[in-house]
Amino acid sequence: MTSQHQNDNDVIYLQDNGYLVGLPPHPLTNNLAMVFPAEACETVGGDACSASMYPEVKPSKSEDKGYVRSGDLINARKLFDDMISRTNVTWTILIGGYVNYNNPIEAFKLYVGMYDCGTMPDYVTFATLLSGFDDEKAMNEMVQVHAHVVKLGFSSARTVCNTLVDCYCKCHFLNLGFRLFNEMPKRDSVSYNAMITGYTSDGMNREAVELFLGMQKSGFRPSEFTFASILGAGVGLGSLCFGQQIHAFIVKMNFVRNVFVANALLDFYSKNDHVDFSERLFAEMPEVDGVSYNIVITGLAWEADYGKALALFKELQDVGFDKKNFPFSSLLSLAAYTLKLDIGRQIHSQCIMTTSSSEFQIQNSLIDMYARCGRFEEANVIFRSQSHRGAVPWTSMISAFVQQGYHEEGLNVFIEMGRAKVSPDQATFASILRATASLALITLGKQLHSSVLKLGFVFSVFCGCALLDMYAKCGSMKDANRAFHEMPNRNIVSWNAMISAFAQDGDGEGTIRTFERMISLGFHPDSVTLLSVLTACSHRGLVDDGIMYFNNMTEIYNVKPRREHYVTMVDILCRSGRFEQAKKIMAEMPCVPDEIMLSSILNSCRIHKNVELAKEVSEKLFNMEIRDAAPYVNMSNIYAASGQWDKVAKVKMAMRERGVKKVPGYSWVEINHKMHTFSANDKNHPRWEEIRMKIECLSKRMEEKGYKPDTSCVHHDWDEEMKAESLKYHSERIAIAFALISTPEGAPILIMKNLRACADCHAAIKIISKIVDREITVRDSSRFHHFRDGCCSCGDYW
């Protein structure tokens, strides 16, 4: 068999399989199976084929098993290396093998070897090689291949250009992708699809819609991939109206029966808080698959309709789909979010039975489920057993620790990840920035900000929002605002982050101003947006504004209130003393009052000294057998404030009998990159004597300014002098005293507290801020308090 004869056969083979008219999603996998058939390999005993034997092996289309197809690239490479004559097709086949098994760097090295041997690539080679570059880490190799594309005259080949556009988009270099897209001499629907998908993936949803409209004007017919991408943009825009328009267009173009497009519609409605629409569409679909079930199950889980989600999963088990394609990840997430460890273990068993437990995505979901359920040892066993740990499993562990409140442990895993030389991705930074925000470690936050910039993630909406949130929770609204304005593209998620930051800061006016600005720019608010607005109204006592925005949810914005919206609305009314209005809303809402809502009412009863309602609410709470100590403490404080010490004793006895323990209060402050933590009457710090002297000095100056301790904040049956003395050594005051002796004069101070600050400390810190002429920011469990010149940003409404 001559070399020329081989080339002819190769060309005929490609023509017969249609590769000359269009590149398939996974090019040349089957071809490699034909070149290296399993039977031929068995003929030579599985050893390296001799040079004389291999050329006599003739490809057969009926033979669909081969080394590459089975993932055995080692033997495939051995056979390839022993070939006497190689064409660009055989080189391309092996390159495709490495690409299909997620090894683009090895594919690139093989291409370099091909070029060095003098074998010229064709457009299929370039398209195959480039299809593997879908990560920023391969950017250097991709640029070199692009240079070769231009040098060898393939820059006008539409298939190659489409693949390049797709590569740049997947690597988050949309500016380069769009530039190449504009320079293409001829574009097709694939070109548009690649660019629209790139915009949607990076949160540039308006640009995606504009390009979609341009595609229609250019006369290109949208495909199923076009509709899936543009519906993704609709999710990002949060516009139900837009999605319904696309839905109508899908019906008009006769794509509604396409299960891939129908699944994209299911996903759109689910993510726009209309799972009821998804359920209706799902019931009407002529064809469903595992993905369809997955989307609806996930949507029901997100709506906290766990009963329906599990019922649908049981139905899925009886339908007959391949169990390997069951939505195990979604179901494990359901178990994780509901903390249903028993359900999680049952799903884990099914994963093992279907061998799905060996899949990385399932393993990562298992890690997340066990960690969220507090089973960190079991999560760690799965984590350590993974043969290859990329960024995703590391991020799962970090995220789980952070979500469980183990922020320092999350930081330690992040440090270990760095030592393992695993590069963090956008999700990693989002999780670790959350830990940094919770601990208010602004110095570390700024270092992470530098890493985000260095790795090019600053253009990511998720990283940008995580940075914004970090600065806001560290009390630096100036930096948060700057992070928001530096975002190259702002979508509904970005606006939600900024609105939420103002709400957490207690700036009701800033929250409403930003919300109205967002509306004026054409963004449609979602449930998250409106929850932040209501929260801000609660913090600032903007009762009438809160009622207006709550009513506007359904009347103007077409957003169905969730449980959390009702909780916040009840809090707004109760905090202002409008208990009857709150009762009316509770009677009309579609859900029963839960622990969070009743605890909120109880706190308002404490503020307004409504003992009778407090008794009624506390009875309901205690019947729920709650483990949270806050309602018990609140009720105890209500009785103590009214001098009913016998009832205080009864509440404390109930806590002991039920095994409920009060969370100890503590405060912390970051000084010189180190965190210092203090509890009440804490004398363990090495500089305690200096701290004590500072507290005494401040106490004298405070008395001169007219300060009188509010001993009603001490809920112990002590004498007045002992009560007054104990107030001086609350954890936040010790932390402030330490900060004052450890920082330059005039420097701002940020104190964090895990519980709500008492009224006496609030009054005391106002006076301290005036005495020391400093801005003192205290973030307690409820909100931020910015003390300046004897005043607090909360306006004493908290």
HUFEN-V578955 format. One record per residue. RES is the residue in one letter. BURIAL is b if it has 24 or more other ideal C-beta (glycine too) atoms within 12 Angstrom, else e. Layout:
<<RES | BURIAL> <RES | BURIAL>>
//
This chain:
<<M | e> <T | e> <S | e> <Q | e> <H | e> <Q | b> <N | e> <D | e> <N | b> <D | b> <V | e> <I | e> <Y | b> <L | b> <Q | e> <D | e> <N | b> <G | e> <Y | b> <L | e> <V | e> <G | e> <L | b> <P | e> <P | e> <H | e> <P | b> <L | b> <T | b> <N | b> <N | b> <L | b> <A | b> <M | b> <V | b> <F | b> <P | b> <A | b> <E | e> <A | b> <C | b> <E | e> <T | e> <V | b> <G | e> <G | e> <D | e> <A | e> <C | b> <S | e> <A | e> <S | e> <M | e> <Y | b> <P | b> <E | e> <V | b> <K | e> <P | b> <S | e> <K | e> <S | e> <E | b> <D | e> <K | e> <G | b> <Y | b> <V | b> <R | b> <S | e> <G | e> <D | e> <L | b> <I | e> <N | b> <A | b> <R | b> <K | e> <L | b> <F | b> <D | e> <D | b> <M | b> <I | e> <S | e> <R | b> <T | b> <N | b> <V | b> <T | b> <W | b> <T | b> <I | b> <L | b> <I | b> <G | b> <G | b> <Y | b> <V | b> <N | b> <Y | b> <N | e> <N | b> <P | b> <I | b> <E | b> <A | b> <F | b> <K | e> <L | b> <Y | b> <V | e> <G | e> <M | b> <Y | b> <D | e> <C | e> <G | e> <T | b> <M | e> <P | b> <D | b> <Y | b> <V | b> <T | b> <F | b> <A | b> <T | b> <L | b> <L | b> <S | b> <G | b> <F | b> <D | b> <D | b> <E | b> <K | b> <A | b> <M | b> <N | e> <E | b> <M | b> <V | e> <Q | e> <V | b> <H | b> <A | e> <H | b> <V | b> <V | e> <K | e> <L | e> <G | e> <F | b> <S | b> <S | e> <A | b> <R | b> <T | b> <V | b> <C | b> <N | b> <T | b> <L | b> <V | b> <D | b> <C | b> <Y | b> <C | b> <K | b> <C | b> <H | b> <F | b> <L | b> <N | b> <L | b> <G | b> <F | b> <R | e> <L | b> <F | b> <N | e> <E | e> <M | b> <P | e> <K | e> <R | b> <D | b> <S | b> <V | b> <S | b> <Y | b> <N | b> <A | b> <M | b> <I | b> <T | b> <G | b> <Y | b> <T | b> <S | b> <D | b> <G | b> <M | b> <N | b> <R | b> <E | b> <A | b> <V | b> <E | e> <L | b> <F | b> <L | e> <G | e> <M | b> <Q | e> <K | e> <S | e> <G | e> <F | e> <R | e> <P | b> <S | b> <E | b> <F | b> <T | b> <F | b> <A | b> <S | b> <I | b> <L | b> <G | b> <A | b> <G | b> <V | b> <G | b> <L | b> <G | b> <S | b> <L | b> <C | e> <F | b> <G | b> <Q | e> <Q | e> <I | b> <H | b> <A | e> <F | b> <I | b> <V | e> <K | e> <M | e> <N | e> <F | b> <V | b> <R | e> <N | b> <V | b> <F | b> <V | b> <A | b> <N | b> <A | b> <L | b> <L | b> <D | b> <F | b> <Y | b> <S | b> <K | b> <N | b> <D | b> <H | b> <V | b> <D | e> <F | b> <S | b> <E | b> <R | e> <L | b> <F | b> <A | e> <E | e> <M | b> <P | e> <E | e> <V | b> <D | b> <G | b> <V | b> <S | b> <Y | b> <N | b> <I | b> <V | b> <I | b> <T | b> <G | b> <L | b> <A | b> <W | b> <E | b> <A | e> <D | b> <Y | b> <G | e> <K | b> <A | b> <L | b> <A | e> <L | b> <F | b> <K | e> <E | e> <L | b> <Q | b> <D | e> <V | e> <G | e> <F | e> <D | e> <K | e> <K | e> <N | e> <F | b> <P | b> <F | b> <S | b> <S | b> <L | b> <L | b> <S | b> <L | b> <A | b> <A | b> <Y | b> <T | b> <L | e> <K | b> <L | e> <D | e> <I | b> <G | b> <R | e> <Q | e> <I | b> <H | b> <S | e> <Q | b> <C | b> <I | e> <M | e> <T | e> <T | e> <S | b> <S | b> <S | e> <E | e> <F | b> <Q | b> <I | b> <Q | b> <N | b> <S | b> <L | b> <I | b> <D | b> <M | b> <Y | b> <A | b> <R | b> <C | b> <G | e> <R | b> <F | b> <E | e> <E | b> <A | b> <N | b> <V | e> <I | b> <F | b> <R | e> <S | e> <Q | b> <S | e> <H | e> <R | b> <G | b> <A | b> <V | b> <P | b> <W | b> <T | b> <S | b> <M | b> <I | b> <S | b> <A | b> <F | b> <V | b> <Q | b> <Q | b> <G | e> <Y | b> <H | b> <E | b> <E | b> <G | b> <L | b> <N | e> <V | b> <F | b> <I | e> <E | e> <M | b> <G | e> <R | e> <A | e> <K | e> <V | b> <S | b> <P | b> <D | b> <Q | b> <A | b> <T | b> <F | b> <A | b> <S | b> <I | b> <L | b> <R | b> <A | b> <T | b> <A | b> <S | b> <L | b> <A | b> <L | b> <I | b> <T | e> <L | b> <G | b> <K | e> <Q | e> <L | b> <H | b> <S | e> <S | b> <V | b> <L | e> <K | e> <L | b> <G | b> <F | b> <V | b> <F | b> <S | b> <V | b> <F | b> <C | b> <G | b> <C | b> <A | b> <L | b> <L | b> <D | b> <M | b> <Y | b> <A | b> <K | b> <C | b> <G | b> <S | b> <M | b> <K | e> <D | b> <A | b> <N | b> <R | e> <A | b> <F | b> <H | e> <E | e> <M | b> <P | b> <N | b> <R | b> <N | b> <I | b> <V | b> <S | b> <W | b> <N | b> <A | b> <M | b> <I | b> <S | b> <A | b> <F | b> <A | b> <Q | b> <D | b> <G | b> <D | b> <G | b> <E | e> <G | b> <T | b> <I | b> <R | e> <T | b> <F | b> <E | e> <R | e> <M | b> <I | e> <S | e> <L | e> <G | e> <F | b> <H | b> <P | b> <D | b> <S | b> <V | b> <T | b> <L | b> <L | b> <S | b> <V | b> <L | b> <T | b> <A | b> <C | b> <S | b> <H | b> <R | b> <G | b> <L | b> <V | b> <D | e> <D | b> <G | b> <I | b> <M | e> <Y | b> <F | b> <N | e> <N | b> <M | b> <T | e> <E | e> <I | e> <Y | b> <N | e> <V | b> <K | b> <P | b> <R | b> <R | b> <E | b> <H | b> <Y | b> <V | b> <T | b> <M | b> <V | b> <D | b> <I | b> <L | b> <C | b> <R | b> <S | b> <G | e> <R | b> <F | b> <E | e> <Q | e> <A | b> <K | e> <K | e> <I | b> <M | b> <A | e> <E | e> <M | b> <P | e> <C | e> <V | e> <P | b> <D | b> <E | b> <I | b> <M | b> <L | b> <S | b> <S | b> <I | b> <L | b> <N | b> <S | b> <C | b> <R | b> <I | b> <H | e> <K | e> <N | b> <V | b> <E | e> <L | b> <A | b> <K | e> <E | e> <V | b> <S | b> <E | e> <K | b> <L | b> <F | b> <N | e> <M | e> <E | e> <I | b> <R | e> <D | b> <A | b> <A | b> <P | b> <Y | b> <V | b> <N | b> <M | b> <S | b> <N | b> <I | b> <Y | b> <A | b> <A | b> <S | e> <G | e> <Q | e> <W | e> <D | e> <K | b> <V | b> <A | e> <K | e> <V | b> <K | b> <M | e> <A | b> <M | b> <R | e> <E | e> <R | e> <G | e> <V | b> <K | e> <K | e> <V | e> <P | e> <G | b> <Y | b> <S | b> <W | b> <V | b> <E | b> <I | b> <N | e> <H | e> <K | e> <M | b> <H | b> <T | b> <F | b> <S | b> <A | b> <N | b> <D | b> <K | e> <N | e> <H | b> <P | e> <R | e> <W | e> <E | e> <E | e> <I | b> <R | e> <M | e> <K | b> <I | b> <E | e> <C | e> <L | b> <S | b> <K | e> <R | e> <M | b> <E | e> <E | e> <K | e> <G | e> <Y | b> <K | e> <P | b> <D | e> <T | b> <S | b> <C | b> <V | b> <H | b> <H | e> <D | e> <W | e> <D | e> <E | e> <E | e> <M | e> <K | b> <A | b> <E | e> <S | b> <L | b> <K | b> <Y | b> <H | b> <S | b> <E | b> <R | b> <I | b> <A | b> <I | b> <A | b> <F | b> <A | b> <L | b> <I | b> <S | b> <T | b> <P | e> <E | e> <G | e> <A | e> <P | b> <I | b> <L | b> <I | b> <M | b> <K | b> <N | b> <L | b> <R | b> <A | b> <C | b> <A | b> <D | b> <C | b> <H | b> <A | b> <A | b> <I | b> <K | b> <I | b> <I | b> <S | b> <K | b> <I | b> <V | b> <D | e> <R | b> <E | b> <I | b> <T | b> <V | b> <R | b> <D | b> <S | e> <S | b> <R | b> <F | b> <H | b> <H | b> <F | b> <R | e> <D | e> <G | b> <C | e> <C | b> <S | b> <C | b> <G | e> <D | e> <Y | e> <W | b>>
//
